[in-house]
Structure formats: structure tokens, C-alpha cells
């Protein structure tokens, strides 16, 4: 966890060094569209993963019963 935080801080400092503003990226229309797309992708992936795990455990449960 500490390694992740340190990496995140270094990444933000590197972006600052090159003059890239995270706030402007997130607030821009393209940034909003990209975040929305990523959010949808993550939600769909999570639903697929949960369905797969649920199906796996139901199959194990039916095999044991």
C-alpha cells in the first residue's frame, strides 16, 4: 500500500513537471467522456466477474449436494 502511494505521488509530480494539469484533463469534455467510458467498462466487467463467480459456486454447490 505504501509503495502504491509513493508511486502515485511520483506520477503526480512527473505530470506537474511536464505541465500537465490533472484538473483540466478531468474537467474537459473529452476527459469526462473517457471517465464515463471507463466507468461503464469497469461496471460491466464487475458484473461479468460476479456472474462467473456465482455460477462457479453454484456449480460446486450442486456437485457436492
CHARMM-style PDB file with segment names, atoms N, HN, CA, C and O in Angstrom:
ATOM      1  N   UNK     1       0.820  -1.192   0.000  1.00  0.00      PROA
ATOM      2  CA  UNK     1       0.000   0.000   0.000  1.00  0.00      PROA
ATOM      3  C   UNK     1       0.866   1.258   0.000  1.00  0.00      PROA
ATOM      4  O   UNK     1       0.588   2.211  -0.728  1.00  0.00      PROA
ATOM      5  N   UNK     2       1.900   1.254   0.809  1.00  0.00      PROA
ATOM      6  HN  UNK     2       2.126   0.480   1.400  1.00  0.00      PROA
ATOM      7  CA  UNK     2       2.805   2.399   0.864  1.00  0.00      PROA
ATOM      8  C   UNK     2       3.480   2.594  -0.494  1.00  0.00      PROA
ATOM      9  O   UNK     2       3.647   3.723  -0.954  1.00  0.00      PROA
ATOM     10  N   UNK     3       3.864   1.493  -1.129  1.00  0.00      PROA
ATOM     11  HN  UNK     3       3.729   0.575  -0.756  1.00  0.00      PROA
ATOM     12  CA  UNK     3       4.509   1.559  -2.442  1.00  0.00      PROA
ATOM     13  C   UNK     3       3.573   2.205  -3.468  1.00  0.00      PROA
ATOM     14  O   UNK     3       4.010   2.993  -4.306  1.00  0.00      PROA
ATOM     15  N   UNK     4       2.288   1.867  -3.395  1.00  0.00      PROA
ATOM     16  HN  UNK     4       1.933   1.226  -2.714  1.00  0.00      PROA
ATOM     17  CA  UNK     4       1.296   2.440  -4.306  1.00  0.00      PROA
ATOM     18  C   UNK     4       1.180   3.945  -4.105  1.00  0.00      PROA
ATOM     19  O   UNK     4       1.139   4.702  -5.075  1.00  0.00      PROA
ATOM     20  N   UNK     5       1.125   4.382  -2.851  1.00  0.00      PROA
ATOM     21  HN  UNK     5       1.158   3.767  -2.062  1.00  0.00      PROA
ATOM     22  CA  UNK     5       1.008   5.804  -2.546  1.00  0.00      PROA
ATOM     23  C   UNK     5       2.234   6.565  -3.039  1.00  0.00      PROA
ATOM     24  O   UNK     5       2.112   7.645  -3.617  1.00  0.00      PROA
ATOM     25  N   UNK     6       3.417   5.995  -2.807  1.00  0.00      PROA
ATOM     26  HN  UNK     6       3.516   5.118  -2.338  1.00  0.00      PROA
ATOM     27  CA  UNK     6       4.650   6.638  -3.262  1.00  0.00      PROA
ATOM     28  C   UNK     6       4.668   6.727  -4.788  1.00  0.00      PROA
ATOM     29  O   UNK     6       5.059   7.755  -5.342  1.00  0.00      PROA
ATOM     30  N   UNK     7       4.250   5.666  -5.466  1.00  0.00      PROA
ATOM     31  HN  UNK     7       3.932   4.831  -5.016  1.00  0.00      PROA
ATOM     32  CA  UNK     7       4.188   5.667  -6.928  1.00  0.00      PROA
ATOM     33  C   UNK     7       3.209   6.715  -7.432  1.00  0.00      PROA
ATOM     34  O   UNK     7       3.487   7.408  -8.411  1.00  0.00      PROA
ATOM     35  N   UNK     8       2.070   6.832  -6.772  1.00  0.00      PROA
ATOM     36  HN  UNK     8       1.844   6.269  -5.977  1.00  0.00      PROA
ATOM     37  CA  UNK     8       1.065   7.828  -7.152  1.00  0.00      PROA
ATOM     38  C   UNK     8       1.608   9.246  -6.990  1.00  0.00      PROA
ATOM     39  O   UNK     8       1.389  10.095  -7.854  1.00  0.00      PROA
ATOM     40  N   UNK     9       2.309   9.507  -5.900  1.00  0.00      PROA
ATOM     41  HN  UNK     9       2.488   8.817  -5.198  1.00  0.00      PROA
ATOM     42  CA  UNK     9       2.897  10.828  -5.671  1.00  0.00      PROA
ATOM     43  C   UNK     9       3.938  11.124  -6.747  1.00  0.00      PROA
ATOM     44  O   UNK     9       3.976  12.235  -7.277  1.00  0.00      PROA
ATOM     45  N   UNK    10       4.779  10.153  -7.073  1.00  0.00      PROA
ATOM     46  HN  UNK    10       4.748   9.251  -6.643  1.00  0.00      PROA
ATOM     47  CA  UNK    10       5.796  10.349  -8.110  1.00  0.00      PROA
ATOM     48  C   UNK    10       5.132  10.619  -9.460  1.00  0.00      PROA
ATOM     49  O   UNK    10       5.600  11.468 -10.219  1.00  0.00      PROA
ATOM     50  N   UNK    11       4.056   9.912  -9.762  1.00  0.00      PROA
ATOM     51  HN  UNK    11       3.676   9.223  -9.145  1.00  0.00      PROA
ATOM     52  CA  UNK    11       3.339  10.126 -11.019  1.00  0.00      PROA
ATOM     53  C   UNK    11       2.768  11.541 -11.094  1.00  0.00      PROA
ATOM     54  O   UNK    11       2.869  12.194 -12.133  1.00  0.00      PROA
ATOM     55  N   UNK    12       2.174  12.017 -10.009  1.00  0.00      PROA
ATOM     56  HN  UNK    12       2.091  11.487  -9.165  1.00  0.00      PROA
ATOM     57  CA  UNK    12       1.617  13.366  -9.989  1.00  0.00      PROA
ATOM     58  C   UNK    12       2.736  14.400 -10.146  1.00  0.00      PROA
ATOM     59  O   UNK    12       2.576  15.386 -10.865  1.00  0.00      PROA
ATOM     60  N   UNK    13       3.861  14.174  -9.476  1.00  0.00      PROA
ATOM     61  HN  UNK    13       3.991  13.373  -8.892  1.00  0.00      PROA
ATOM     62  CA  UNK    13       4.989  15.096  -9.616  1.00  0.00      PROA
ATOM     63  C   UNK    13       5.531  15.101 -11.044  1.00  0.00      PROA
ATOM     64  O   UNK    13       5.894  16.154 -11.566  1.00  0.00      PROA
ATOM     65  N   UNK    14       5.584  13.938 -11.670  1.00  0.00      PROA
ATOM     66  HN  UNK    14       5.289  13.083 -11.246  1.00  0.00      PROA
ATOM     67  CA  UNK    14       6.061  13.860 -13.055  1.00  0.00      PROA
ATOM     68  C   UNK    14       5.113  14.609 -13.990  1.00  0.00      PROA
ATOM     69  O   UNK    14       5.564  15.329 -14.881  1.00  0.00      PROA
ATOM     70  N   UNK    15       3.817  14.447 -13.795  1.00  0.00      PROA
ATOM     71  HN  UNK    15       3.451  13.863 -13.071  1.00  0.00      PROA
ATOM     72  CA  UNK    15       2.851  15.180 -14.618  1.00  0.00      PROA
ATOM     73  C   UNK    15       2.991  16.681 -14.408  1.00  0.00      PROA
ATOM     74  O   UNK    15       2.901  17.456 -15.360  1.00  0.00      PROA
ATOM     75  N   UNK    16       3.211  17.089 -13.171  1.00  0.00      PROA
ATOM     76  HN  UNK    16       3.284  16.460 -12.397  1.00  0.00      PROA
ATOM     77  CA  UNK    16       3.403  18.515 -12.876  1.00  0.00      PROA
ATOM     78  C   UNK    16       4.661  19.037 -13.548  1.00  0.00      PROA
ATOM     79  O   UNK    16       4.669  20.157 -14.058  1.00  0.00      PROA
ATOM     80  N   UNK    17       5.707  18.254 -13.558  1.00  0.00      PROA
ATOM     81  HN  UNK    17       5.701  17.344 -13.144  1.00  0.00      PROA
ATOM     82  CA  UNK    17       6.967  18.663 -14.171  1.00  0.00      PROA
ATOM     83  C   UNK    17       6.767  18.965 -15.658  1.00  0.00      PROA
ATOM     84  O   UNK    17       7.342  19.919 -16.184  1.00  0.00      PROA
ATOM     85  N   UNK    18       5.958  18.158 -16.327  1.00  0.00      PROA
ATOM     86  HN  UNK    18       5.492  17.383 -15.900  1.00  0.00      PROA
ATOM     87  CA  UNK    18       5.708  18.350 -17.753  1.00  0.00      PROA
ATOM     88  C   UNK    18       4.571  19.331 -18.027  1.00  0.00      PROA
ATOM     89  O   UNK    18       4.190  19.533 -19.180  1.00  0.00      PROA
ATOM     90  N   UNK    19       4.030  19.940 -16.975  1.00  0.00      PROA
ATOM     91  HN  UNK    19       4.339  19.776 -16.039  1.00  0.00      PROA
ATOM     92  CA  UNK    19       2.996  20.957 -17.142  1.00  0.00      PROA
ATOM     93  C   UNK    19       1.618  20.409 -17.446  1.00  0.00      PROA
ATOM     94  O   UNK    19       0.784  21.115 -18.014  1.00  0.00      PROA
ATOM     95  N   UNK    20       1.364  19.166 -17.080  1.00  0.00      PROA
ATOM     96  HN  UNK    20       2.042  18.593 -16.619  1.00  0.00      PROA
ATOM     97  CA  UNK    20       0.067  18.544 -17.344  1.00  0.00      PROA
ATOM     98  C   UNK    20      -0.812  18.710 -16.109  1.00  0.00      PROA
ATOM     99  O   UNK    20      -0.429  18.296 -15.015  1.00  0.00      PROA
ATOM    100  N   UNK    21      -1.978  19.309 -16.275  1.00  0.00      PROA
ATOM    101  HN  UNK    21      -2.289  19.646 -17.164  1.00  0.00      PROA
ATOM    102  CA  UNK    21      -2.900  19.541 -15.171  1.00  0.00      PROA
ATOM    103  C   UNK    21      -3.956  18.435 -15.144  1.00  0.00      PROA
ATOM    104  O   UNK    21      -4.719  18.265 -16.095  1.00  0.00      PROA
ATOM    105  N   UNK    22      -3.986  17.705 -14.064  1.00  0.00      PROA
ATOM    106  HN  UNK    22      -3.366  17.843 -13.292  1.00  0.00      PROA
ATOM    107  CA  UNK    22      -4.978  16.629 -13.916  1.00  0.00      PROA
ATOM    108  C   UNK    22      -6.379  17.225 -13.868  1.00  0.00      PROA
ATOM    109  O   UNK    22      -7.320  16.660 -14.425  1.00  0.00      PROA
ATOM    110  N   UNK    23      -6.515  18.367 -13.203  1.00  0.00      PROA
ATOM    111  HN  UNK    23      -5.751  18.826 -12.751  1.00  0.00      PROA
ATOM    112  CA  UNK    23      -7.824  19.009 -13.085  1.00  0.00      PROA
ATOM    113  C   UNK    23      -8.376  19.381 -14.453  1.00  0.00      PROA
ATOM    114  O   UNK    23      -9.557  19.160 -14.719  1.00  0.00      PROA
ATOM    115  N   UNK    24      -7.544  19.942 -15.326  1.00  0.00      PROA
ATOM    116  HN  UNK    24      -6.584  20.122 -15.110  1.00  0.00      PROA
ATOM    117  CA  UNK    24      -8.020  20.318 -16.662  1.00  0.00      PROA
ATOM    118  C   UNK    24      -8.389  19.095 -17.492  1.00  0.00      PROA
ATOM    119  O   UNK    24      -9.335  19.133 -18.278  1.00  0.00      PROA
ATOM    120  N   UNK    25      -7.650  18.027 -17.316  1.00  0.00      PROA
ATOM    121  HN  UNK    25      -6.882  17.996 -16.677  1.00  0.00      PROA
ATOM    122  CA  UNK    25      -7.964  16.796 -18.055  1.00  0.00      PROA
ATOM    123  C   UNK    25      -9.305  16.241 -17.612  1.00  0.00      PROA
ATOM    124  O   UNK    25     -10.133  15.865 -18.442  1.00  0.00      PROA
ATOM    125  N   UNK    26      -9.522  16.188 -16.295  1.00  0.00      PROA
ATOM    126  HN  UNK    26      -8.850  16.493 -15.621  1.00  0.00      PROA
ATOM    127  CA  UNK    26     -10.764  15.605 -15.764  1.00  0.00      PROA
ATOM    128  C   UNK    26     -11.971  16.471 -16.092  1.00  0.00      PROA
ATOM    129  O   UNK    26     -13.055  15.950 -16.355  1.00  0.00      PROA
ATOM    130  N   UNK    27     -11.793  17.792 -16.077  1.00  0.00      PROA
ATOM    131  HN  UNK    27     -10.912  18.215 -15.863  1.00  0.00      PROA
ATOM    132  CA  UNK    27     -12.918  18.690 -16.324  1.00  0.00      PROA
ATOM    133  C   UNK    27     -13.222  18.913 -17.800  1.00  0.00      PROA
ATOM    134  O   UNK    27     -14.276  19.454 -18.133  1.00  0.00      PROA
ATOM    135  N   UNK    28     -12.322  18.508 -18.688  1.00  0.00      PROA
ATOM    136  HN  UNK    28     -11.466  18.069 -18.417  1.00  0.00      PROA
ATOM    137  CA  UNK    28     -12.566  18.713 -20.114  1.00  0.00      PROA
ATOM    138  C   UNK    28     -13.649  17.758 -20.617  1.00  0.00      PROA
ATOM    139  O   UNK    28     -13.845  16.690 -20.037  1.00  0.00      PROA
ATOM    140  N   UNK    29     -14.358  18.129 -21.692  1.00  0.00      PROA
ATOM    141  HN  UNK    29     -14.199  18.996 -22.163  1.00  0.00      PROA
ATOM    142  CA  UNK    29     -15.382  17.236 -22.243  1.00  0.00      PROA
ATOM    143  C   UNK    29     -14.822  15.868 -22.636  1.00  0.00      PROA
ATOM    144  O   UNK    29     -15.459  14.844 -22.390  1.00  0.00      PROA
ATOM    145  N   UNK    30     -13.645  15.846 -23.241  1.00  0.00      PROA
ATOM    146  HN  UNK    30     -13.128  16.678 -23.442  1.00  0.00      PROA
ATOM    147  CA  UNK    30     -13.046  14.562 -23.627  1.00  0.00      PROA
ATOM    148  C   UNK    30     -12.701  13.745 -22.388  1.00  0.00      PROA
ATOM    149  O   UNK    30     -12.877  12.526 -22.376  1.00  0.00      PROA
ATOM    150  N   UNK    31     -12.213  14.411 -21.351  1.00  0.00      PROA
ATOM    151  HN  UNK    31     -12.070  15.400 -21.361  1.00  0.00      PROA
ATOM    152  CA  UNK    31     -11.895  13.720 -20.102  1.00  0.00      PROA
ATOM    153  C   UNK    31     -13.137  13.132 -19.464  1.00  0.00      PROA
ATOM    154  O   UNK    31     -13.105  12.011 -18.959  1.00  0.00      PROA
ATOM    155  N   UNK    32     -14.238  13.883 -19.483  1.00  0.00      PROA
ATOM    156  HN  UNK    32     -14.264  14.794 -19.894  1.00  0.00      PROA
ATOM    157  CA  UNK    32     -15.498  13.394 -18.938  1.00  0.00      PROA
ATOM    158  C   UNK    32     -16.001  12.176 -19.713  1.00  0.00      PROA
ATOM    159  O   UNK    32     -16.469  11.206 -19.117  1.00  0.00      PROA
ATOM    160  N   UNK    33     -15.904  12.230 -21.033  1.00  0.00      PROA
ATOM    161  HN  UNK    33     -15.523  13.018 -21.517  1.00  0.00      PROA
ATOM    162  CA  UNK    33     -16.325  11.092 -21.862  1.00  0.00      PROA
ATOM    163  C   UNK    33     -15.471   9.863 -21.566  1.00  0.00      PROA
ATOM    164  O   UNK    33     -15.989   8.751 -21.458  1.00  0.00      PROA
ATOM    165  N   UNK    34     -14.176  10.063 -21.438  1.00  0.00      PROA
ATOM    166  HN  UNK    34     -13.755  10.966 -21.525  1.00  0.00      PROA
ATOM    167  CA  UNK    34     -13.277   8.949 -21.155  1.00  0.00      PROA
ATOM    168  C   UNK    34     -13.558   8.338 -19.786  1.00  0.00      PROA
ATOM    169  O   UNK    34     -13.565   7.116 -19.639  1.00  0.00      PROA
ATOM    170  N   UNK    35     -13.791   9.190 -18.781  1.00  0.00      PROA
ATOM    171  HN  UNK    35     -13.785  10.183 -18.900  1.00  0.00      PROA
ATOM    172  CA  UNK    35     -14.107   8.674 -17.448  1.00  0.00      PROA
ATOM    173  C   UNK    35     -15.436   7.918 -17.448  1.00  0.00      PROA
ATOM    174  O   UNK    35     -15.576   6.890 -16.785  1.00  0.00      PROA
ATOM    175  N   UNK    36     -16.396   8.431 -18.189  1.00  0.00      PROA
ATOM    176  HN  UNK    36     -16.283   9.265 -18.728  1.00  0.00      PROA
ATOM    177  CA  UNK    36     -17.684   7.750 -18.295  1.00  0.00      PROA
ATOM    178  C   UNK    36     -17.525   6.385 -18.966  1.00  0.00      PROA
ATOM    179  O   UNK    36     -18.119   5.398 -18.533  1.00  0.00      PROA
ATOM    180  N   UNK    37     -16.722   6.342 -20.022  1.00  0.00      PROA
ATOM    181  HN  UNK    37     -16.240   7.144 -20.374  1.00  0.00      PROA
ATOM    182  CA  UNK    37     -16.468   5.085 -20.728  1.00  0.00      PROA
ATOM    183  C   UNK    37     -15.774   4.082 -19.814  1.00  0.00      PROA
ATOM    184  O   UNK    37     -16.157   2.912 -19.770  1.00  0.00      PROA
ATOM    185  N   UNK    38     -14.750   4.536 -19.081  1.00  0.00      PROA
ATOM    186  HN  UNK    38     -14.439   5.486 -19.116  1.00  0.00      PROA
ATOM    187  CA  UNK    38     -14.047   3.644 -18.157  1.00  0.00      PROA
ATOM    188  C   UNK    38     -14.966   3.147 -17.056  1.00  0.00      PROA
ATOM    189  O   UNK    38     -14.899   1.982 -16.663  1.00  0.00      PROA
ATOM    190  N   UNK    39     -15.827   4.028 -16.556  1.00  0.00      PROA
ATOM    191  HN  UNK    39     -15.882   4.974 -16.875  1.00  0.00      PROA
ATOM    192  CA  UNK    39     -16.775   3.644 -15.517  1.00  0.00      PROA
ATOM    193  C   UNK    39     -17.708   2.542 -16.018  1.00  0.00      PROA
ATOM    194  O   UNK    39     -17.970   1.573 -15.304  1.00  0.00      PROA
ATOM    195  N   UNK    40     -18.204   2.689 -17.234  1.00  0.00      PROA
ATOM    196  HN  UNK    40     -17.991   3.476 -17.814  1.00  0.00      PROA
ATOM    197  CA  UNK    40     -19.085   1.680 -17.828  1.00  0.00      PROA
ATOM    198  C   UNK    40     -18.341   0.361 -18.024  1.00  0.00      PROA
ATOM    199  O   UNK    40     -18.880  -0.711 -17.748  1.00  0.00      PROA
ATOM    200  N   UNK    41     -17.104   0.447 -18.503  1.00  0.00      PROA
ATOM    201  HN  UNK    41     -16.666   1.318 -18.727  1.00  0.00      PROA
ATOM    202  CA  UNK    41     -16.301  -0.763 -18.689  1.00  0.00      PROA
ATOM    203  C   UNK    41     -16.082  -1.495 -17.374  1.00  0.00      PROA
ATOM    204  O   UNK    41     -16.217  -2.717 -17.309  1.00  0.00      PROA
ATOM    205  N   UNK    42     -15.744  -0.752 -16.330  1.00  0.00      PROA
ATOM    206  HN  UNK    42     -15.634   0.241 -16.383  1.00  0.00      PROA
ATOM    207  CA  UNK    42     -15.490  -1.362 -15.027  1.00  0.00      PROA
ATOM    208  C   UNK    42     -16.764  -1.982 -14.471  1.00  0.00      PROA
ATOM    209  O   UNK    42     -16.729  -3.084 -13.923  1.00  0.00      PROA
ATOM    210  N   UNK    43     -17.895  -1.283 -14.607  1.00  0.00      PROA
ATOM    211  HN  UNK    43     -17.924  -0.388 -15.052  1.00  0.00      PROA
ATOM    212  CA  UNK    43     -19.169  -1.826 -14.118  1.00  0.00      PROA
ATOM    213  C   UNK    43     -19.525  -3.118 -14.850  1.00  0.00      PROA
ATOM    214  O   UNK    43     -19.913  -4.101 -14.218  1.00  0.00      PROA
ATOM    215  N   UNK    44     -19.398  -3.124 -16.168  1.00  0.00      PROA
ATOM    216  HN  UNK    44     -19.083  -2.326 -16.682  1.00  0.00      PROA
ATOM    217  CA  UNK    44     -19.714  -4.327 -16.940  1.00  0.00      PROA
ATOM    218  C   UNK    44     -18.767  -5.473 -16.581  1.00  0.00      PROA
ATOM    219  O   UNK    44     -19.193  -6.620 -16.441  1.00  0.00      PROA
ATOM    220  N   UNK    45     -17.498  -5.155 -16.435  1.00  0.00      PROA
ATOM    221  HN  UNK    45     -17.152  -4.224 -16.549  1.00  0.00      PROA
ATOM    222  CA  UNK    45     -16.532  -6.180 -16.060  1.00  0.00      PROA
ATOM    223  C   UNK    45     -16.833  -6.760 -14.691  1.00  0.00      PROA
ATOM    224  O   UNK    45     -16.729  -7.970 -14.488  1.00  0.00      PROA
ATOM    225  N   UNK    46     -17.207  -5.901 -13.750  1.00  0.00      PROA
ATOM    226  HN  UNK    46     -17.292  -4.918 -13.915  1.00  0.00      PROA
ATOM    227  CA  UNK    46     -17.542  -6.361 -12.406  1.00  0.00      PROA
ATOM    228  C   UNK    46     -18.767  -7.274 -12.443  1.00  0.00      PROA
ATOM    229  O   UNK    46     -18.788  -8.307 -11.772  1.00  0.00      PROA
ATOM    230  N   UNK    47     -19.782  -6.904 -13.218  1.00  0.00      PROA
ATOM    231  HN  UNK    47     -19.765  -6.066 -13.763  1.00  0.00      PROA
ATOM    232  CA  UNK    47     -20.986  -7.734 -13.325  1.00  0.00      PROA
ATOM    233  C   UNK    47     -20.661  -9.090 -13.942  1.00  0.00      PROA
ATOM    234  O   UNK    47     -21.181 -10.112 -13.493  1.00  0.00      PROA
ATOM    235  N   UNK    48     -19.817  -9.113 -14.952  1.00  0.00      PROA
ATOM    236  HN  UNK    48     -19.395  -8.284 -15.317  1.00  0.00      PROA
ATOM    237  CA  UNK    48     -19.413 -10.378 -15.579  1.00  0.00      PROA
ATOM    238  C   UNK    48     -18.646 -11.238 -14.589  1.00  0.00      PROA
ATOM    239  O   UNK    48     -18.881 -12.443 -14.496  1.00  0.00      PROA
ATOM    240  N   UNK    49     -17.731 -10.624 -13.849  1.00  0.00      PROA
ATOM    241  HN  UNK    49     -17.541  -9.645 -13.924  1.00  0.00      PROA
ATOM    242  CA  UNK    49     -16.943 -11.354 -12.856  1.00  0.00      PROA
ATOM    243  C   UNK    49     -17.833 -11.934 -11.767  1.00  0.00      PROA
ATOM    244  O   UNK    49     -17.666 -13.091 -11.383  1.00  0.00      PROA
ATOM    245  N   UNK    50     -18.777 -11.144 -11.267  1.00  0.00      PROA
ATOM    246  HN  UNK    50     -18.913 -10.204 -11.579  1.00  0.00      PROA
ATOM    247  CA  UNK    50     -19.693 -11.645 -10.233  1.00  0.00      PROA
ATOM    248  C   UNK    50     -20.565 -12.782 -10.758  1.00  0.00      PROA
ATOM    249  O   UNK    50     -20.802 -13.758 -10.046  1.00  0.00      PROA
ATOM    250  N   UNK    51     -21.041 -12.664 -11.991  1.00  0.00      PROA
ATOM    251  HN  UNK    51     -20.848 -11.871 -12.569  1.00  0.00      PROA
ATOM    252  CA  UNK    51     -21.860 -13.733 -12.574  1.00  0.00      PROA
ATOM    253  C   UNK    51     -21.033 -15.008 -12.716  1.00  0.00      PROA
ATOM    254  O   UNK    51     -21.534 -16.102 -12.461  1.00  0.00      PROA
ATOM    255  N   UNK    52     -19.776 -14.875 -13.119  1.00  0.00      PROA
ATOM    256  HN  UNK    52     -19.368 -13.986 -13.326  1.00  0.00      PROA
ATOM    257  CA  UNK    52     -18.911 -16.048 -13.273  1.00  0.00      PROA
ATOM    258  C   UNK    52     -18.645 -16.703 -11.919  1.00  0.00      PROA
ATOM    259  O   UNK    52     -18.707 -17.927 -11.798  1.00  0.00      PROA
ATOM    260  N   UNK    53     -18.348 -15.894 -10.902  1.00  0.00      PROA
ATOM    261  HN  UNK    53     -18.298 -14.900 -11.000  1.00  0.00      PROA
ATOM    262  CA  UNK    53     -18.077 -16.433  -9.563  1.00  0.00      PROA
ATOM    263  C   UNK    53     -19.321 -17.093  -8.994  1.00  0.00      PROA
ATOM    264  O   UNK    53     -19.238 -18.170  -8.404  1.00  0.00      PROA
ATOM    265  N   UNK    54     -20.482 -16.453  -9.168  1.00  0.00      PROA
ATOM    266  HN  UNK    54     -20.549 -15.578  -9.648  1.00  0.00      PROA
ATOM    267  CA  UNK    54     -21.734 -17.023  -8.677  1.00  0.00      PROA
ATOM    268  C   UNK    54     -22.020 -18.352  -9.367  1.00  0.00      PROA
ATOM    269  O   UNK    54     -22.393 -19.325  -8.712  1.00  0.00      PROA
ATOM    270  N   UNK    55     -21.848 -18.396 -10.678  1.00  0.00      PROA
ATOM    271  HN  UNK    55     -21.545 -17.606 -11.211  1.00  0.00      PROA
ATOM    272  CA  UNK    55     -22.061 -19.646 -11.419  1.00  0.00      PROA
ATOM    273  C   UNK    55     -21.098 -20.730 -10.979  1.00  0.00      PROA
ATOM    274  O   UNK    55     -21.482 -21.895 -10.875  1.00  0.00      PROA
ATOM    275  N   UNK    56     -19.847 -20.361 -10.718  1.00  0.00      PROA
ATOM    276  HN  UNK    56     -19.536 -19.415 -10.803  1.00  0.00      PROA
ATOM    277  CA  UNK    56     -18.850 -21.329 -10.264  1.00  0.00      PROA
ATOM    278  C   UNK    56     -19.263 -21.937  -8.927  1.00  0.00      PROA
ATOM    279  O   UNK    56     -19.241 -23.158  -8.766  1.00  0.00      PROA
ATOM    280  N   UNK    57     -19.641 -21.090  -7.966  1.00  0.00      PROA
ATOM    281  HN  UNK    57     -19.659 -20.099  -8.097  1.00  0.00      PROA
ATOM    282  CA  UNK    57     -20.011 -21.597  -6.649  1.00  0.00      PROA
ATOM    283  C   UNK    57     -21.316 -22.385  -6.676  1.00  0.00      PROA
ATOM    284  O   UNK    57     -21.482 -23.336  -5.911  1.00  0.00      PROA
ATOM    285  N   UNK    58     -22.241 -21.999  -7.548  1.00  0.00      PROA
ATOM    286  HN  UNK    58     -22.106 -21.227  -8.169  1.00  0.00      PROA
ATOM    287  CA  UNK    58     -23.474 -22.787  -7.671  1.00  0.00      PROA
ATOM    288  C   UNK    58     -23.165 -24.155  -8.271  1.00  0.00      PROA
ATOM    289  O   UNK    58     -23.756 -25.158  -7.872  1.00  0.00      PROA
ATOM    290  N   UNK    59     -22.240 -24.195  -9.228  1.00  0.00      PROA
ATOM    291  HN  UNK    59     -21.760 -23.380  -9.552  1.00  0.00      PROA
ATOM    292  CA  UNK    59     -21.847 -25.480  -9.789  1.00  0.00      PROA
ATOM    293  C   UNK    59     -21.177 -26.368  -8.774  1.00  0.00      PROA
ATOM    294  O   UNK    59     -21.417 -27.575  -8.754  1.00  0.00      PROA
ATOM    295  N   UNK    60     -20.340 -25.799  -7.928  1.00  0.00      PROA
ATOM    296  HN  UNK    60     -20.145 -24.818  -7.944  1.00  0.00      PROA
ATOM    297  CA  UNK    60     -19.693 -26.571  -6.862  1.00  0.00      PROA
ATOM    298  C   UNK    60     -20.734 -27.036  -5.856  1.00  0.00      PROA
ATOM    299  O   UNK    60     -20.685 -28.172  -5.384  1.00  0.00      PROA
ATOM    300  N   UNK    61     -21.675 -26.161  -5.528  1.00  0.00      PROA
ATOM    301  HN  UNK    61     -21.715 -25.238  -5.911  1.00  0.00      PROA
ATOM    302  CA  UNK    61     -22.726 -26.492  -4.571  1.00  0.00      PROA
ATOM    303  C   UNK    61     -23.592 -27.635  -5.095  1.00  0.00      PROA
ATOM    304  O   UNK    61     -23.954 -28.535  -4.337  1.00  0.00      PROA
ATOM    305  N   UNK    62     -23.928 -27.606  -6.395  1.00  0.00      PROA
ATOM    306  HN  UNK    62     -23.634 -26.875  -7.011  1.00  0.00      PROA
ATOM    307  CA  UNK    62     -24.751 -28.663  -6.981  1.00  0.00      PROA
ATOM    308  C   UNK    62     -23.978 -29.978  -7.071  1.00  0.00      PROA
ATOM    309  O   UNK    62     -24.575 -31.050  -6.975  1.00  0.00      PROA
ATOM    310  N   UNK    63     -22.670 -29.910  -7.253  1.00  0.00      PROA
ATOM    311  HN  UNK    63     -22.185 -29.039  -7.331  1.00  0.00      PROA
ATOM    312  CA  UNK    63     -21.852 -31.114  -7.329  1.00  0.00      PROA
ATOM    313  C   UNK    63     -21.757 -31.787  -5.971  1.00  0.00      PROA
ATOM    314  O   UNK    63     -21.784 -33.015  -5.882  1.00  0.00      PROA
ATOM    315  N   UNK    64     -21.647 -30.995  -4.912  1.00  0.00      PROA
ATOM    316  HN  UNK    64     -21.625 -29.998  -4.984  1.00  0.00      PROA
ATOM    317  CA  UNK    64     -21.497 -31.514  -3.554  1.00  0.00      PROA
ATOM    318  C   UNK    64     -22.824 -32.077  -3.068  1.00  0.00      PROA
ATOM    319  O   UNK    64     -22.830 -33.086  -2.362  1.00  0.00      PROA
ATOM    320  N   UNK    65     -23.949 -31.461  -3.421  1.00  0.00      PROA
ATOM    321  HN  UNK    65     -23.944 -30.641  -3.994  1.00  0.00      PROA
ATOM    322  CA  UNK    65     -25.262 -31.882  -2.922  1.00  0.00      PROA
ATOM    323  C   UNK    65     -25.721 -33.169  -3.488  1.00  0.00      PROA
ATOM    324  OT1 UNK    65     -26.808 -33.638  -3.153  1.00  0.00      PROA
TER     325      UNK     65
END
